[in-house]
């Protein structure tokens, strides 16, 4: 899937594609819609960077297992 965003908005927001990927991954992780590994993959960062970013945003670095995530989605 490709997502296209207007360059003008990206420039006004002063955000890079990498920063946007990271922000999206962190938000989806915080909402428990992605597990930790998928968030790292979406953000294209290694776990150490993801941990630093999560801590910097006062979010838990607790790594949720994929099985638990799937079970929650099926139950909800």
CHARMM internal coordinates of N, CA and C (Angstrom, degrees):
IC EDIT
DIST 1 N 1 CA 1.4496
DIST 1 CA 1 C 1.5183
ANGL 1 N 1 CA 1 C 108.76
DIST 1 C 2 N 1.2849
ANGL 1 CA 1 C 2 N 115.05
DIHE 1 N 1 CA 1 C 2 N 136.56
DIST 2 N 2 CA 1.4578
ANGL 1 C 2 N 2 CA 120.31
DIHE 1 CA 1 C 2 N 2 CA 175.96
DIST 2 CA 2 C 1.5217
ANGL 2 N 2 CA 2 C 108.50
DIHE 1 C 2 N 2 CA 2 C -116.39
DIST 2 C 3 N 1.3129
ANGL 2 CA 2 C 3 N 114.86
DIHE 2 N 2 CA 2 C 3 N 139.99
DIST 3 N 3 CA 1.4557
ANGL 2 C 3 N 3 CA 122.15
DIHE 2 CA 2 C 3 N 3 CA 178.61
DIST 3 CA 3 C 1.5144
ANGL 3 N 3 CA 3 C 107.49
DIHE 2 C 3 N 3 CA 3 C -116.63
DIST 3 C 4 N 1.2967
ANGL 3 CA 3 C 4 N 116.72
DIHE 3 N 3 CA 3 C 4 N 127.28
DIST 4 N 4 CA 1.4543
ANGL 3 C 4 N 4 CA 121.25
DIHE 3 CA 3 C 4 N 4 CA -179.06
DIST 4 CA 4 C 1.5174
ANGL 4 N 4 CA 4 C 109.20
DIHE 3 C 4 N 4 CA 4 C -109.75
DIST 4 C 5 N 1.3185
ANGL 4 CA 4 C 5 N 115.82
DIHE 4 N 4 CA 4 C 5 N 127.74
DIST 5 N 5 CA 1.4579
ANGL 4 C 5 N 5 CA 121.54
DIHE 4 CA 4 C 5 N 5 CA 179.49
DIST 5 CA 5 C 1.5265
ANGL 5 N 5 CA 5 C 109.40
DIHE 4 C 5 N 5 CA 5 C -122.54
DIST 5 C 6 N 1.3221
ANGL 5 CA 5 C 6 N 117.69
DIHE 5 N 5 CA 5 C 6 N 144.18
DIST 6 N 6 CA 1.4572
ANGL 5 C 6 N 6 CA 120.07
DIHE 5 CA 5 C 6 N 6 CA 179.96
DIST 6 CA 6 C 1.5336
ANGL 6 N 6 CA 6 C 111.47
DIHE 5 C 6 N 6 CA 6 C -63.22
DIST 6 C 7 N 1.3273
ANGL 6 CA 6 C 7 N 115.14
DIHE 6 N 6 CA 6 C 7 N 130.09
DIST 7 N 7 CA 1.4676
ANGL 6 C 7 N 7 CA 120.44
DIHE 6 CA 6 C 7 N 7 CA 179.45
DIST 7 CA 7 C 1.5272
ANGL 7 N 7 CA 7 C 111.77
DIHE 6 C 7 N 7 CA 7 C -57.42
DIST 7 C 8 N 1.3351
ANGL 7 CA 7 C 8 N 116.41
DIHE 7 N 7 CA 7 C 8 N -37.44
DIST 8 N 8 CA 1.4728
ANGL 7 C 8 N 8 CA 119.53
DIHE 7 CA 7 C 8 N 8 CA -177.95
DIST 8 CA 8 C 1.5250
ANGL 8 N 8 CA 8 C 111.68
DIHE 7 C 8 N 8 CA 8 C -61.35
DIST 8 C 9 N 1.3183
ANGL 8 CA 8 C 9 N 116.12
DIHE 8 N 8 CA 8 C 9 N -39.29
DIST 9 N 9 CA 1.4655
ANGL 8 C 9 N 9 CA 119.96
DIHE 8 CA 8 C 9 N 9 CA -179.83
DIST 9 CA 9 C 1.5191
ANGL 9 N 9 CA 9 C 110.08
DIHE 8 C 9 N 9 CA 9 C -70.33
DIST 9 C 10 N 1.3064
ANGL 9 CA 9 C 10 N 116.43
DIHE 9 N 9 CA 9 C 10 N -41.53
DIST 10 N 10 CA 1.4713
ANGL 9 C 10 N 10 CA 120.34
DIHE 9 CA 9 C 10 N 10 CA 177.54
DIST 10 CA 10 C 1.5264
ANGL 10 N 10 CA 10 C 110.18
DIHE 9 C 10 N 10 CA 10 C -60.77
DIST 10 C 11 N 1.3127
ANGL 10 CA 10 C 11 N 116.60
DIHE 10 N 10 CA 10 C 11 N -40.42
DIST 11 N 11 CA 1.4607
ANGL 10 C 11 N 11 CA 120.38
DIHE 10 CA 10 C 11 N 11 CA 179.60
DIST 11 CA 11 C 1.5245
ANGL 11 N 11 CA 11 C 111.11
DIHE 10 C 11 N 11 CA 11 C -68.46
DIST 11 C 12 N 1.3319
ANGL 11 CA 11 C 12 N 117.01
DIHE 11 N 11 CA 11 C 12 N -43.57
DIST 12 N 12 CA 1.4684
ANGL 11 C 12 N 12 CA 119.58
DIHE 11 CA 11 C 12 N 12 CA 179.28
DIST 12 CA 12 C 1.5269
ANGL 12 N 12 CA 12 C 110.77
DIHE 11 C 12 N 12 CA 12 C -64.44
DIST 12 C 13 N 1.3050
ANGL 12 CA 12 C 13 N 116.13
DIHE 12 N 12 CA 12 C 13 N -36.04
DIST 13 N 13 CA 1.4679
ANGL 12 C 13 N 13 CA 120.26
DIHE 12 CA 12 C 13 N 13 CA 178.84
DIST 13 CA 13 C 1.5262
ANGL 13 N 13 CA 13 C 111.58
DIHE 12 C 13 N 13 CA 13 C -75.95
DIST 13 C 14 N 1.3317
ANGL 13 CA 13 C 14 N 115.36
DIHE 13 N 13 CA 13 C 14 N -12.34
DIST 14 N 14 CA 1.4667
ANGL 13 C 14 N 14 CA 121.18
DIHE 13 CA 13 C 14 N 14 CA -178.00
DIST 14 CA 14 C 1.5223
ANGL 14 N 14 CA 14 C 110.87
DIHE 13 C 14 N 14 CA 14 C 53.63
DIST 14 C 15 N 1.3417
ANGL 14 CA 14 C 15 N 114.60
DIHE 14 N 14 CA 14 C 15 N 49.34
DIST 15 N 15 CA 1.4582
ANGL 14 C 15 N 15 CA 121.04
DIHE 14 CA 14 C 15 N 15 CA -178.66
DIST 15 CA 15 C 1.5276
ANGL 15 N 15 CA 15 C 109.22
DIHE 14 C 15 N 15 CA 15 C -126.26
DIST 15 C 16 N 1.3142
ANGL 15 CA 15 C 16 N 115.23
DIHE 15 N 15 CA 15 C 16 N 141.60
DIST 16 N 16 CA 1.4566
ANGL 15 C 16 N 16 CA 120.71
DIHE 15 CA 15 C 16 N 16 CA 175.98
DIST 16 CA 16 C 1.5241
ANGL 16 N 16 CA 16 C 109.03
DIHE 15 C 16 N 16 CA 16 C -93.55
DIST 16 C 17 N 1.3069
ANGL 16 CA 16 C 17 N 116.31
DIHE 16 N 16 CA 16 C 17 N 165.99
DIST 17 N 17 CA 1.4577
ANGL 16 C 17 N 17 CA 120.97
DIHE 16 CA 16 C 17 N 17 CA 177.03
DIST 17 CA 17 C 1.5305
ANGL 17 N 17 CA 17 C 109.69
DIHE 16 C 17 N 17 CA 17 C -59.74
DIST 17 C 18 N 1.3250
ANGL 17 CA 17 C 18 N 116.81
DIHE 17 N 17 CA 17 C 18 N -41.95
DIST 18 N 18 CA 1.4680
ANGL 17 C 18 N 18 CA 120.59
DIHE 17 CA 17 C 18 N 18 CA 179.94
DIST 18 CA 18 C 1.5287
ANGL 18 N 18 CA 18 C 111.19
DIHE 17 C 18 N 18 CA 18 C -62.43
DIST 18 C 19 N 1.3296
ANGL 18 CA 18 C 19 N 117.62
DIHE 18 N 18 CA 18 C 19 N -43.32
DIST 19 N 19 CA 1.4622
ANGL 18 C 19 N 19 CA 120.92
DIHE 18 CA 18 C 19 N 19 CA 178.55
DIST 19 CA 19 C 1.5233
ANGL 19 N 19 CA 19 C 111.14
DIHE 18 C 19 N 19 CA 19 C -63.67
DIST 19 C 20 N 1.3146
ANGL 19 CA 19 C 20 N 116.05
DIHE 19 N 19 CA 19 C 20 N -38.68
DIST 20 N 20 CA 1.4585
ANGL 19 C 20 N 20 CA 120.59
DIHE 19 CA 19 C 20 N 20 CA 178.97
DIST 20 CA 20 C 1.5238
ANGL 20 N 20 CA 20 C 111.50
DIHE 19 C 20 N 20 CA 20 C -66.40
DIST 20 C 21 N 1.3311
ANGL 20 CA 20 C 21 N 117.07
DIHE 20 N 20 CA 20 C 21 N -42.27
DIST 21 N 21 CA 1.4654
ANGL 20 C 21 N 21 CA 121.40
DIHE 20 CA 20 C 21 N 21 CA 177.15
DIST 21 CA 21 C 1.5324
ANGL 21 N 21 CA 21 C 110.32
DIHE 20 C 21 N 21 CA 21 C -60.70
DIST 21 C 22 N 1.3239
ANGL 21 CA 21 C 22 N 115.80
DIHE 21 N 21 CA 21 C 22 N -43.99
DIST 22 N 22 CA 1.4562
ANGL 21 C 22 N 22 CA 120.64
DIHE 21 CA 21 C 22 N 22 CA -179.62
DIST 22 CA 22 C 1.5275
ANGL 22 N 22 CA 22 C 110.82
DIHE 21 C 22 N 22 CA 22 C -64.13
DIST 22 C 23 N 1.3188
ANGL 22 CA 22 C 23 N 116.80
DIHE 22 N 22 CA 22 C 23 N -45.73
DIST 23 N 23 CA 1.4659
ANGL 22 C 23 N 23 CA 120.62
DIHE 22 CA 22 C 23 N 23 CA 179.96
DIST 23 CA 23 C 1.5258
ANGL 23 N 23 CA 23 C 111.41
DIHE 22 C 23 N 23 CA 23 C -61.85
DIST 23 C 24 N 1.3199
ANGL 23 CA 23 C 24 N 116.51
DIHE 23 N 23 CA 23 C 24 N -42.81
DIST 24 N 24 CA 1.4575
ANGL 23 C 24 N 24 CA 120.62
DIHE 23 CA 23 C 24 N 24 CA 178.57
DIST 24 CA 24 C 1.5287
ANGL 24 N 24 CA 24 C 110.86
DIHE 23 C 24 N 24 CA 24 C -63.60
DIST 24 C 25 N 1.3074
ANGL 24 CA 24 C 25 N 116.59
DIHE 24 N 24 CA 24 C 25 N -45.25
DIST 25 N 25 CA 1.4675
ANGL 24 C 25 N 25 CA 120.79
DIHE 24 CA 24 C 25 N 25 CA -179.80
DIST 25 CA 25 C 1.5260
ANGL 25 N 25 CA 25 C 110.80
DIHE 24 C 25 N 25 CA 25 C -61.92
DIST 25 C 26 N 1.3099
ANGL 25 CA 25 C 26 N 117.09
DIHE 25 N 25 CA 25 C 26 N -43.00
DIST 26 N 26 CA 1.4646
ANGL 25 C 26 N 26 CA 120.99
DIHE 25 CA 25 C 26 N 26 CA -179.81
DIST 26 CA 26 C 1.5191
ANGL 26 N 26 CA 26 C 110.74
DIHE 25 C 26 N 26 CA 26 C -65.10
DIST 26 C 27 N 1.3195
ANGL 26 CA 26 C 27 N 116.97
DIHE 26 N 26 CA 26 C 27 N -42.21
DIST 27 N 27 CA 1.4642
ANGL 26 C 27 N 27 CA 119.43
DIHE 26 CA 26 C 27 N 27 CA -179.95
DIST 27 CA 27 C 1.5242
ANGL 27 N 27 CA 27 C 111.39
DIHE 26 C 27 N 27 CA 27 C -65.20
DIST 27 C 28 N 1.3144
ANGL 27 CA 27 C 28 N 116.93
DIHE 27 N 27 CA 27 C 28 N -43.96
DIST 28 N 28 CA 1.4692
ANGL 27 C 28 N 28 CA 119.90
DIHE 27 CA 27 C 28 N 28 CA 178.55
DIST 28 CA 28 C 1.5247
ANGL 28 N 28 CA 28 C 111.27
DIHE 27 C 28 N 28 CA 28 C -65.28
DIST 28 C 29 N 1.3235
ANGL 28 CA 28 C 29 N 117.17
DIHE 28 N 28 CA 28 C 29 N -35.35
DIST 29 N 29 CA 1.4662
ANGL 28 C 29 N 29 CA 121.26
DIHE 28 CA 28 C 29 N 29 CA 176.43
DIST 29 CA 29 C 1.5305
ANGL 29 N 29 CA 29 C 109.78
DIHE 28 C 29 N 29 CA 29 C -67.17
DIST 29 C 30 N 1.3271
ANGL 29 CA 29 C 30 N 116.55
DIHE 29 N 29 CA 29 C 30 N -45.20
DIST 30 N 30 CA 1.4714
ANGL 29 C 30 N 30 CA 120.64
DIHE 29 CA 29 C 30 N 30 CA -179.65
DIST 30 CA 30 C 1.5297
ANGL 30 N 30 CA 30 C 111.04
DIHE 29 C 30 N 30 CA 30 C -62.64
DIST 30 C 31 N 1.3329
ANGL 30 CA 30 C 31 N 116.19
DIHE 30 N 30 CA 30 C 31 N -33.95
DIST 31 N 31 CA 1.4646
ANGL 30 C 31 N 31 CA 121.18
DIHE 30 CA 30 C 31 N 31 CA 177.30
DIST 31 CA 31 C 1.5212
ANGL 31 N 31 CA 31 C 112.18
DIHE 30 C 31 N 31 CA 31 C -80.33
DIST 31 C 32 N 1.3237
ANGL 31 CA 31 C 32 N 116.52
DIHE 31 N 31 CA 31 C 32 N -0.07
DIST 32 N 32 CA 1.4736
ANGL 31 C 32 N 32 CA 124.28
DIHE 31 CA 31 C 32 N 32 CA -178.28
DIST 32 CA 32 C 1.5288
ANGL 32 N 32 CA 32 C 112.30
DIHE 31 C 32 N 32 CA 32 C 59.54
DIST 32 C 33 N 1.3211
ANGL 32 CA 32 C 33 N 114.34
DIHE 32 N 32 CA 32 C 33 N 34.86
DIST 33 N 33 CA 1.4667
ANGL 32 C 33 N 33 CA 119.66
DIHE 32 CA 32 C 33 N 33 CA 176.24
DIST 33 CA 33 C 1.5190
ANGL 33 N 33 CA 33 C 110.46
DIHE 32 C 33 N 33 CA 33 C -97.25
DIST 33 C 34 N 1.3381
ANGL 33 CA 33 C 34 N 116.34
DIHE 33 N 33 CA 33 C 34 N -16.86
DIST 34 N 34 CA 1.4683
ANGL 33 C 34 N 34 CA 122.81
DIHE 33 CA 33 C 34 N 34 CA 174.16
DIST 34 CA 34 C 1.5093
ANGL 34 N 34 CA 34 C 108.53
DIHE 33 C 34 N 34 CA 34 C -127.74
DIST 34 C 35 N 1.3107
ANGL 34 CA 34 C 35 N 116.77
DIHE 34 N 34 CA 34 C 35 N 146.34
DIST 35 N 35 CA 1.4584
ANGL 34 C 35 N 35 CA 118.38
DIHE 34 CA 34 C 35 N 35 CA 171.73
DIST 35 CA 35 C 1.5363
ANGL 35 N 35 CA 35 C 108.10
DIHE 34 C 35 N 35 CA 35 C -83.66
DIST 35 C 36 N 1.3009
ANGL 35 CA 35 C 36 N 115.38
DIHE 35 N 35 CA 35 C 36 N 174.33
DIST 36 N 36 CA 1.4629
ANGL 35 C 36 N 36 CA 122.14
DIHE 35 CA 35 C 36 N 36 CA -174.03
DIST 36 CA 36 C 1.5240
ANGL 36 N 36 CA 36 C 112.13
DIHE 35 C 36 N 36 CA 36 C -59.48
DIST 36 C 37 N 1.3253
ANGL 36 CA 36 C 37 N 116.91
DIHE 36 N 36 CA 36 C 37 N -48.12
DIST 37 N 37 CA 1.4672
ANGL 36 C 37 N 37 CA 120.37
DIHE 36 CA 36 C 37 N 37 CA -178.21
DIST 37 CA 37 C 1.5208
ANGL 37 N 37 CA 37 C 111.87
DIHE 36 C 37 N 37 CA 37 C -61.60
DIST 37 C 38 N 1.3305
ANGL 37 CA 37 C 38 N 116.50
DIHE 37 N 37 CA 37 C 38 N -42.31
DIST 38 N 38 CA 1.4612
ANGL 37 C 38 N 38 CA 120.01
DIHE 37 CA 37 C 38 N 38 CA 178.99
DIST 38 CA 38 C 1.5254
ANGL 38 N 38 CA 38 C 111.20
DIHE 37 C 38 N 38 CA 38 C -67.06
DIST 38 C 39 N 1.3175
ANGL 38 CA 38 C 39 N 117.20
DIHE 38 N 38 CA 38 C 39 N -36.57
DIST 39 N 39 CA 1.4701
ANGL 38 C 39 N 39 CA 120.33
DIHE 38 CA 38 C 39 N 39 CA 177.61
DIST 39 CA 39 C 1.5245
ANGL 39 N 39 CA 39 C 110.57
DIHE 38 C 39 N 39 CA 39 C -63.66
DIST 39 C 40 N 1.3238
ANGL 39 CA 39 C 40 N 116.84
DIHE 39 N 39 CA 39 C 40 N -43.02
DIST 40 N 40 CA 1.4783
ANGL 39 C 40 N 40 CA 120.30
DIHE 39 CA 39 C 40 N 40 CA 176.80
DIST 40 CA 40 C 1.5230
ANGL 40 N 40 CA 40 C 110.51
DIHE 39 C 40 N 40 CA 40 C -61.66
DIST 40 C 41 N 1.3179
ANGL 40 CA 40 C 41 N 116.01
DIHE 40 N 40 CA 40 C 41 N -41.75
DIST 41 N 41 CA 1.4620
ANGL 40 C 41 N 41 CA 120.30
DIHE 40 CA 40 C 41 N 41 CA -179.54
DIST 41 CA 41 C 1.5263
ANGL 41 N 41 CA 41 C 111.22
DIHE 40 C 41 N 41 CA 41 C -66.04
DIST 41 C 42 N 1.3222
ANGL 41 CA 41 C 42 N 117.21
DIHE 41 N 41 CA 41 C 42 N -44.48
DIST 42 N 42 CA 1.4608
ANGL 41 C 42 N 42 CA 120.39
DIHE 41 CA 41 C 42 N 42 CA 178.73
DIST 42 CA 42 C 1.5218
ANGL 42 N 42 CA 42 C 111.37
DIHE 41 C 42 N 42 CA 42 C -62.04
DIST 42 C 43 N 1.3280
ANGL 42 CA 42 C 43 N 116.02
DIHE 42 N 42 CA 42 C 43 N -41.58
DIST 43 N 43 CA 1.4611
ANGL 42 C 43 N 43 CA 120.71
DIHE 42 CA 42 C 43 N 43 CA -179.43
DIST 43 CA 43 C 1.5272
ANGL 43 N 43 CA 43 C 112.69
DIHE 42 C 43 N 43 CA 43 C -76.63
DIST 43 C 44 N 1.3212
ANGL 43 CA 43 C 44 N 115.55
DIHE 43 N 43 CA 43 C 44 N -13.93
DIST 44 N 44 CA 1.4687
ANGL 43 C 44 N 44 CA 122.05
DIHE 43 CA 43 C 44 N 44 CA -176.14
DIST 44 CA 44 C 1.5266
ANGL 44 N 44 CA 44 C 111.35
DIHE 43 C 44 N 44 CA 44 C 57.44
DIST 44 C 45 N 1.3475
ANGL 44 CA 44 C 45 N 114.81
DIHE 44 N 44 CA 44 C 45 N 47.29
DIST 45 N 45 CA 1.4541
ANGL 44 C 45 N 45 CA 120.68
DIHE 44 CA 44 C 45 N 45 CA 178.00
DIST 45 CA 45 C 1.5270
ANGL 45 N 45 CA 45 C 109.87
DIHE 44 C 45 N 45 CA 45 C -131.00
DIST 45 C 46 N 1.3075
ANGL 45 CA 45 C 46 N 115.23
DIHE 45 N 45 CA 45 C 46 N 157.52
DIST 46 N 46 CA 1.4624
ANGL 45 C 46 N 46 CA 120.76
DIHE 45 CA 45 C 46 N 46 CA 175.72
DIST 46 CA 46 C 1.5308
ANGL 46 N 46 CA 46 C 108.27
DIHE 45 C 46 N 46 CA 46 C -79.52
DIST 46 C 47 N 1.3319
ANGL 46 CA 46 C 47 N 117.69
DIHE 46 N 46 CA 46 C 47 N 158.16
DIST 47 N 47 CA 1.4659
ANGL 46 C 47 N 47 CA 120.58
DIHE 46 CA 46 C 47 N 47 CA -177.72
DIST 47 CA 47 C 1.5313
ANGL 47 N 47 CA 47 C 114.59
DIHE 46 C 47 N 47 CA 47 C -53.92
DIST 47 C 48 N 1.3082
ANGL 47 CA 47 C 48 N 118.39
DIHE 47 N 47 CA 47 C 48 N -36.19
DIST 48 N 48 CA 1.4717
ANGL 47 C 48 N 48 CA 119.80
DIHE 47 CA 47 C 48 N 48 CA -179.51
DIST 48 CA 48 C 1.5288
ANGL 48 N 48 CA 48 C 111.26
DIHE 47 C 48 N 48 CA 48 C -60.84
DIST 48 C 49 N 1.3217
ANGL 48 CA 48 C 49 N 116.68
DIHE 48 N 48 CA 48 C 49 N -39.33
DIST 49 N 49 CA 1.4670
ANGL 48 C 49 N 49 CA 119.71
DIHE 48 CA 48 C 49 N 49 CA 178.77
DIST 49 CA 49 C 1.5217
ANGL 49 N 49 CA 49 C 110.13
DIHE 48 C 49 N 49 CA 49 C -71.17
DIST 49 C 50 N 1.3201
ANGL 49 CA 49 C 50 N 116.74
DIHE 49 N 49 CA 49 C 50 N -41.52
DIST 50 N 50 CA 1.4656
ANGL 49 C 50 N 50 CA 119.64
DIHE 49 CA 49 C 50 N 50 CA 178.09
DIST 50 CA 50 C 1.5247
ANGL 50 N 50 CA 50 C 110.02
DIHE 49 C 50 N 50 CA 50 C -60.53
DIST 50 C 51 N 1.3170
ANGL 50 CA 50 C 51 N 117.10
DIHE 50 N 50 CA 50 C 51 N -44.27
DIST 51 N 51 CA 1.4719
ANGL 50 C 51 N 51 CA 120.61
DIHE 50 CA 50 C 51 N 51 CA 178.48
DIST 51 CA 51 C 1.5236
ANGL 51 N 51 CA 51 C 110.87
DIHE 50 C 51 N 51 CA 51 C -58.12
DIST 51 C 52 N 1.3197
ANGL 51 CA 51 C 52 N 116.53
DIHE 51 N 51 CA 51 C 52 N -46.21
DIST 52 N 52 CA 1.4668
ANGL 51 C 52 N 52 CA 121.08
DIHE 51 CA 51 C 52 N 52 CA -179.99
DIST 52 CA 52 C 1.5227
ANGL 52 N 52 CA 52 C 110.89
DIHE 51 C 52 N 52 CA 52 C -60.04
DIST 52 C 53 N 1.3137
ANGL 52 CA 52 C 53 N 116.54
DIHE 52 N 52 CA 52 C 53 N -43.17
DIST 53 N 53 CA 1.4666
ANGL 52 C 53 N 53 CA 120.86
DIHE 52 CA 52 C 53 N 53 CA -179.37
DIST 53 CA 53 C 1.5249
ANGL 53 N 53 CA 53 C 111.55
DIHE 52 C 53 N 53 CA 53 C -68.12
DIST 53 C 54 N 1.3247
ANGL 53 CA 53 C 54 N 117.39
DIHE 53 N 53 CA 53 C 54 N -40.76
DIST 54 N 54 CA 1.4593
ANGL 53 C 54 N 54 CA 120.48
DIHE 53 CA 53 C 54 N 54 CA 178.04
DIST 54 CA 54 C 1.5213
ANGL 54 N 54 CA 54 C 111.19
DIHE 53 C 54 N 54 CA 54 C -63.70
DIST 54 C 55 N 1.3124
ANGL 54 CA 54 C 55 N 116.65
DIHE 54 N 54 CA 54 C 55 N -46.61
DIST 55 N 55 CA 1.4681
ANGL 54 C 55 N 55 CA 120.81
DIHE 54 CA 54 C 55 N 55 CA 179.48
DIST 55 CA 55 C 1.5202
ANGL 55 N 55 CA 55 C 110.41
DIHE 54 C 55 N 55 CA 55 C -62.70
DIST 55 C 56 N 1.3261
ANGL 55 CA 55 C 56 N 116.86
DIHE 55 N 55 CA 55 C 56 N -39.93
DIST 56 N 56 CA 1.4558
ANGL 55 C 56 N 56 CA 121.31
DIHE 55 CA 55 C 56 N 56 CA 178.74
DIST 56 CA 56 C 1.5224
ANGL 56 N 56 CA 56 C 113.07
DIHE 55 C 56 N 56 CA 56 C -63.04
DIST 56 C 57 N 1.3135
ANGL 56 CA 56 C 57 N 116.86
DIHE 56 N 56 CA 56 C 57 N -21.71
DIST 57 N 57 CA 1.4685
ANGL 56 C 57 N 57 CA 122.36
DIHE 56 CA 56 C 57 N 57 CA 178.75
DIST 57 CA 57 C 1.5320
ANGL 57 N 57 CA 57 C 111.41
DIHE 56 C 57 N 57 CA 57 C -104.34
DIST 57 C 58 N 1.3181
ANGL 57 CA 57 C 58 N 116.24
DIHE 57 N 57 CA 57 C 58 N 13.58
DIST 58 N 58 CA 1.4690
ANGL 57 C 58 N 58 CA 122.67
DIHE 57 CA 57 C 58 N 58 CA -179.69
DIST 58 CA 58 C 1.5274
ANGL 58 N 58 CA 58 C 112.48
DIHE 57 C 58 N 58 CA 58 C 57.48
DIST 58 C 59 N 1.3399
ANGL 58 CA 58 C 59 N 116.38
DIHE 58 N 58 CA 58 C 59 N 38.18
DIST 59 N 59 CA 1.4532
ANGL 58 C 59 N 59 CA 122.12
DIHE 58 CA 58 C 59 N 59 CA 177.11
DIST 59 CA 59 C 1.5212
ANGL 59 N 59 CA 59 C 109.55
DIHE 58 C 59 N 59 CA 59 C -108.55
DIST 59 C 60 N 1.3131
ANGL 59 CA 59 C 60 N 115.70
DIHE 59 N 59 CA 59 C 60 N 155.10
DIST 60 N 60 CA 1.4553
ANGL 59 C 60 N 60 CA 121.54
DIHE 59 CA 59 C 60 N 60 CA -178.83
DIST 60 CA 60 C 1.5225
ANGL 60 N 60 CA 60 C 111.38
DIHE 59 C 60 N 60 CA 60 C -70.04
DIST 60 C 61 N 1.3123
ANGL 60 CA 60 C 61 N 115.00
DIHE 60 N 60 CA 60 C 61 N 143.31
DIST 61 N 61 CA 1.4529
ANGL 60 C 61 N 61 CA 121.14
DIHE 60 CA 60 C 61 N 61 CA 175.75
DIST 61 CA 61 C 1.5220
ANGL 61 N 61 CA 61 C 109.39
DIHE 60 C 61 N 61 CA 61 C -96.07
DIST 61 C 62 N 1.3185
ANGL 61 CA 61 C 62 N 117.00
DIHE 61 N 61 CA 61 C 62 N 5.87
DIST 62 N 62 CA 1.4534
ANGL 61 C 62 N 62 CA 121.81
DIHE 61 CA 61 C 62 N 62 CA 178.47
DIST 62 CA 62 C 1.5152
ANGL 62 N 62 CA 62 C 108.89
DIHE 61 C 62 N 62 CA 62 C -55.76
DIST 62 C 63 N 1.3142
ANGL 62 CA 62 C 63 N 116.67
DIHE 62 N 62 CA 62 C 63 N 129.19
DIST 63 N 63 CA 1.4561
ANGL 62 C 63 N 63 CA 121.42
DIHE 62 CA 62 C 63 N 63 CA -178.63
DIST 63 CA 63 C 1.5190
ANGL 63 N 63 CA 63 C 108.68
DIHE 62 C 63 N 63 CA 63 C -94.07
DIST 63 C 64 N 1.3296
ANGL 63 CA 63 C 64 N 116.08
DIHE 63 N 63 CA 63 C 64 N 113.77
DIST 64 N 64 CA 1.4476
ANGL 63 C 64 N 64 CA 121.53
DIHE 63 CA 63 C 64 N 64 CA 179.38
DIST 64 CA 64 C 1.5206
ANGL 64 N 64 CA 64 C 109.69
DIHE 63 C 64 N 64 CA 64 C -83.40
DIST 64 C 65 N 1.3256
ANGL 64 CA 64 C 65 N 118.16
DIHE 64 N 64 CA 64 C 65 N 130.34
DIST 65 N 65 CA 1.4681
ANGL 64 C 65 N 65 CA 119.44
DIHE 64 CA 64 C 65 N 65 CA 178.25
DIST 65 CA 65 C 1.5205
ANGL 65 N 65 CA 65 C 111.48
DIHE 64 C 65 N 65 CA 65 C -69.99
DIST 65 C 66 N 1.3225
ANGL 65 CA 65 C 66 N 116.23
DIHE 65 N 65 CA 65 C 66 N 149.31
DIST 66 N 66 CA 1.4599
ANGL 65 C 66 N 66 CA 121.28
DIHE 65 CA 65 C 66 N 66 CA -179.51
DIST 66 CA 66 C 1.5182
ANGL 66 N 66 CA 66 C 111.84
DIHE 65 C 66 N 66 CA 66 C -60.14
DIST 66 C 67 N 1.3060
ANGL 66 CA 66 C 67 N 117.77
DIHE 66 N 66 CA 66 C 67 N -38.20
DIST 67 N 67 CA 1.4610
ANGL 66 C 67 N 67 CA 121.45
DIHE 66 CA 66 C 67 N 67 CA -177.96
DIST 67 CA 67 C 1.5212
ANGL 67 N 67 CA 67 C 109.72
DIHE 66 C 67 N 67 CA 67 C -59.87
DIST 67 C 68 N 1.3118
ANGL 67 CA 67 C 68 N 116.94
DIHE 67 N 67 CA 67 C 68 N -45.18
DIST 68 N 68 CA 1.4609
ANGL 67 C 68 N 68 CA 120.98
DIHE 67 CA 67 C 68 N 68 CA -179.88
DIST 68 CA 68 C 1.5244
ANGL 68 N 68 CA 68 C 110.34
DIHE 67 C 68 N 68 CA 68 C -62.44
DIST 68 C 69 N 1.3024
ANGL 68 CA 68 C 69 N 118.00
DIHE 68 N 68 CA 68 C 69 N -41.36
DIST 69 N 69 CA 1.4519
ANGL 68 C 69 N 69 CA 122.12
DIHE 68 CA 68 C 69 N 69 CA 179.45
DIST 69 CA 69 C 1.5293
ANGL 69 N 69 CA 69 C 110.34
DIHE 68 C 69 N 69 CA 69 C -61.29
DIST 69 C 70 N 1.3013
ANGL 69 CA 69 C 70 N 117.27
DIHE 69 N 69 CA 69 C 70 N -45.40
DIST 70 N 70 CA 1.4618
ANGL 69 C 70 N 70 CA 121.01
DIHE 69 CA 69 C 70 N 70 CA 179.40
DIST 70 CA 70 C 1.5166
ANGL 70 N 70 CA 70 C 111.80
DIHE 69 C 70 N 70 CA 70 C -64.89
DIST 70 C 71 N 1.3091
ANGL 70 CA 70 C 71 N 117.29
DIHE 70 N 70 CA 70 C 71 N -40.61
DIST 71 N 71 CA 1.4603
ANGL 70 C 71 N 71 CA 120.58
DIHE 70 CA 70 C 71 N 71 CA 179.50
DIST 71 CA 71 C 1.5278
ANGL 71 N 71 CA 71 C 111.24
DIHE 70 C 71 N 71 CA 71 C -64.10
DIST 71 C 72 N 1.3190
ANGL 71 CA 71 C 72 N 117.41
DIHE 71 N 71 CA 71 C 72 N -39.43
DIST 72 N 72 CA 1.4727
ANGL 71 C 72 N 72 CA 121.27
DIHE 71 CA 71 C 72 N 72 CA 178.39
DIST 72 CA 72 C 1.5346
ANGL 72 N 72 CA 72 C 110.22
DIHE 71 C 72 N 72 CA 72 C -63.93
DIST 72 C 73 N 1.3179
ANGL 72 CA 72 C 73 N 116.68
DIHE 72 N 72 CA 72 C 73 N -41.46
DIST 73 N 73 CA 1.4693
ANGL 72 C 73 N 73 CA 120.21
DIHE 72 CA 72 C 73 N 73 CA -179.24
DIST 73 CA 73 C 1.5188
ANGL 73 N 73 CA 73 C 110.42
DIHE 72 C 73 N 73 CA 73 C -66.43
DIST 73 C 74 N 1.3218
ANGL 73 CA 73 C 74 N 117.81
DIHE 73 N 73 CA 73 C 74 N -39.60
DIST 74 N 74 CA 1.4612
ANGL 73 C 74 N 74 CA 121.19
DIHE 73 CA 73 C 74 N 74 CA -179.40
DIST 74 CA 74 C 1.5207
ANGL 74 N 74 CA 74 C 110.61
DIHE 73 C 74 N 74 CA 74 C -69.77
DIST 74 C 75 N 1.3224
ANGL 74 CA 74 C 75 N 117.22
DIHE 74 N 74 CA 74 C 75 N -36.20
DIST 75 N 75 CA 1.4566
ANGL 74 C 75 N 75 CA 121.11
DIHE 74 CA 74 C 75 N 75 CA -178.39
DIST 75 CA 75 C 1.5273
ANGL 75 N 75 CA 75 C 111.82
DIHE 74 C 75 N 75 CA 75 C -75.03
DIST 75 C 76 N 1.3417
ANGL 75 CA 75 C 76 N 116.83
DIHE 75 N 75 CA 75 C 76 N -29.42
DIST 76 N 76 CA 1.4641
ANGL 75 C 76 N 76 CA 120.84
DIHE 75 CA 75 C 76 N 76 CA -173.87
DIST 76 CA 76 C 1.4422
ANGL 76 N 76 CA 76 C 112.79
DIHE 75 C 76 N 76 CA 76 C -90.58
END
COOR INIT
IC SEED 1 N 1 CA 1 C
IC BUILD
